[in-house]
Amino acid sequence: MNDIQDKHREAFKEEARELLSELETSLLELEERPDDANLIGRVFRAMHTIKGSGAMFGFEAISVFTHEVETVFDLVRNGSIPVTKVLIDLTLAARDHVRSMLDVSEGASEVDKDNAQRIITSMRKLIPDLAAPVKADRLPSPVVTDPQPERADQEITCRIHFRPPRDIAFRGMDPIGLLNELCHMGASTITARTQDVPSLDELNAESCYLYWDVILTTGEGLNAVKDAFLFIQDDAEVKIDIIKDPVDGTDAGQKKLGEILLERGEVTPEIVQRGLCAQKRFGQVLVEMGALQADEVTSALAEQQHLKTQQEKKHAADSASSIRVSSDKLDKLVDLVGELVTLQSLLSQTAAIFKKTKIPAIAEAVERLTSELRDITMGIRMLPIGSTFSKFKRLVRDLSKELGKEIELTTDGAETELDKTVIDKLGDPMVHILRNSIDHGIEQPEDRVVANKPRIGTIHLSAKHSGAHVMVQVRDDGKGLDPDVIRAKAVEKGLISSDAKLSEKEIFALILTPGFSTAKTITNVSGRGVGMDVVKRAIDSLGGSIEISSQKGSSTTITLKLPLTLAIIEGLLVKIGVESFIMPLALVEECVELTHKDIQKSNGRHLAHVRGKVVPYIRLREHFMITGERPAIEQIVIVSLEGQRAGFVVDLVIGGHQTVIKSLGSVYKNIEGISGATILGDGTVALILDIPRLIQQTEQEETNMQNYFT
C-alpha cells in the first residue's frame, strides 16, 4: 500500500505543478480580460483540483490553504466579487506559496507561514459578508453536467453507482468531495437518489441516506476512476460499468430509455414491452405502473442526455489522444534510436560487399524503417516554444511593477516547435535577456512621453523556423544601444584598443563579453556585469548563435539562432586524408570540383567561380593542419549562412549520413570549429564541424592580418 500511496503522491505533485503553471497563465490572461467567464472557470477548477487531490493524497496543508482561494473564486464565478488587480496579485502570490509547499515535500526549506497567513487574511477581506461563510463543496443539484471536460485522452464513459455507508460522516469522509473529484475528471452527470430518505421523525441528521448515479466521460482511464474510491471501496457499495462506444457509432447518444434501463437491470424485457404499448412517455408509464421510482427514471434520462451531449462534442471537433511519458524514458528512447542509426550505417556498409545476395535489400529496408523511426522519435521530443513564452508574462509583469514601468509583452510564433532539451536550456538565457530589456531598454513612462513614445513600452517575443534552426527574437521599443558608450566602456576595461576599427555589429557583440556592463548604478536587476556573457555561454553550449542589433533611441533586437535538435541530424560525410568530418546537411547548397587549373585562375587566392559568382572558400586541410598530399581533384562543399555563401575544400565527399551527435569530453570541448562527434558504421569517429564558428574564425584571422599590415 505504501508503494501505491507514494506513486499517487508523486503523480499528484507532477499534476499540481502543471496546474500551477496553467493557473499562472490563466491569471495573467484574466488580468487582461476580467469578464471572461471561461478564464474564471479555469482558475477555479485548477484550485479546486489541487485542493481535492491534495486532501486525498496527504497534502492537507496545501488543501486547507487552497480552499481559501477557491472560496473567493467561487464567489467570483457567481458574480459576487469582481476581478481586480488586487485579487490577481493575491492569487499569484497564493500560487507561488503552493509551489513552495510542494518544494518542501521534496526537501526544500520551510515555507513562510506568516506569508501564508497574510495571503489568507487579505483574501478574506475580499469576501463581502463574512457572517455568511462560503462553502465551496456544495452538493450538486439533482442533475449537473460539466460542459467542459478537463481531458480528452482515450475517452471512456462510465456508469457509476455509489452508495456510501450510513455512518460515513463518523469515518471522517465526505462523499460530496469524492463526487467533486469525479466531476473534475471530465464531463459528468450526477443524479442524487432520494428514495431511502426517511420521514422527518425517523431521520437521523448525522446519517447519510442519499446515494448517487454518475455518468462520467473521462480521458484519465478506468483505473483513475477506481482510484477515486480507493479509500472507501471496502465500506461502500460501488459499481462501475463502462458504457460501450458511447460516442463513436452512428447511433451513439441516441439510446432509447428502455435500452438504458435494461442495461442497468432496473426492469425486465416484459415490462419494457408493456410500457411501449401505452400512448404516453415511456418513463411516465413505468412510474404509473409501479415498476420504477421517479428518481430511477430521472437518473436514466440523465444518462441518455449525457450520451447525446458527448456525441455532439465528438462530431463538433476531433479530439487528440495523448499520454504522459517521463522525460527520462524519452531520453533513453532517443539514445537507443541513435545507437540503432549507427548500427544501421554499419549494416549498409557491410551490405555493399554482398551485392549479389539478399542482404542489400534487407539493409535498404532496415534503413527506411530506421529513418522513419528516427523522424517519429525526434518528433515526439518537439514541443511548441509557446510553453516557454507563457512563463515570461509573469516575469515581465512583476519586474516592470518593481521598477515602476509599464510594459506589455507580446508574442508571435508560439506554435513553433523545438527540441525539448533545447527548450529546457533556453529558459535561463531568455530570463537574462528579458531582465536587461526591462531594466536597460524600456524607459520610465514619463521619459517615454517626453520622447513622443507610447507610455506603455512593448517587448515582443517571436519564433520562426529557418532551415534546420529556429530563430528566436526579443525586440523592445526602448532607448536602444549607444555604440559610442559601449566602445568607450570596452576601451576603459581594456577589451579593445582605442584605435581598433570595429563595425557596429562587432561593437554590440562586446556586450557579450564577461564583466561588461554600461549600467551606472547597481540594482537588484542588473548592473553587476553578470548576464549577457552567461547568455552567450548558454547559447554556445546549445550549438546556437546570438546577434544584437539596435537603433539608438528606438529599439533593440536580440536574435538567437538555435538548432532544432541536439540528438540526431542529417549530415554530409567528407574526408580529408584519413580523417572523417560531418557537415550539417541543412547548410549545404552544393558540391563542386576544384582542380589545379581553377586554383591558377584565381592567382592563388581562396576564391572559386561558381555559376558566374565568386565564392570564398576555406581549406580545411590547412585549417586543421592535416598532413599528406592533396588529391589532383578536390571538392568544394558550398554552404549558405545568413544569406552569405562560403566553401569548404575537402579531399572527398562520401555522401549523406544520419548523424548521432555525441558531445566531446571536457578536454576537447573548447576546440574552435568543432561542435561534437559521431561514430561511423565502421567504428571510427568523425568530428562534426561548427560551420558558423569556422567562418567567423576565418574572418577574424583575416581582419587581424589586415590590421597588422596597416
Order of alpha helices (4+ residues) and beta strands (2+ residues): alpha-alpha-alpha-alpha-alpha-beta-beta-alpha-beta-beta-alpha-beta-alpha-alpha-alpha-alpha-alpha-alpha-beta-alpha-beta-beta-alpha-alpha-beta-beta-alpha-alpha-alpha-beta-beta-beta-beta-beta-alpha-beta-beta-alpha-beta-beta-beta-beta-beta-alpha
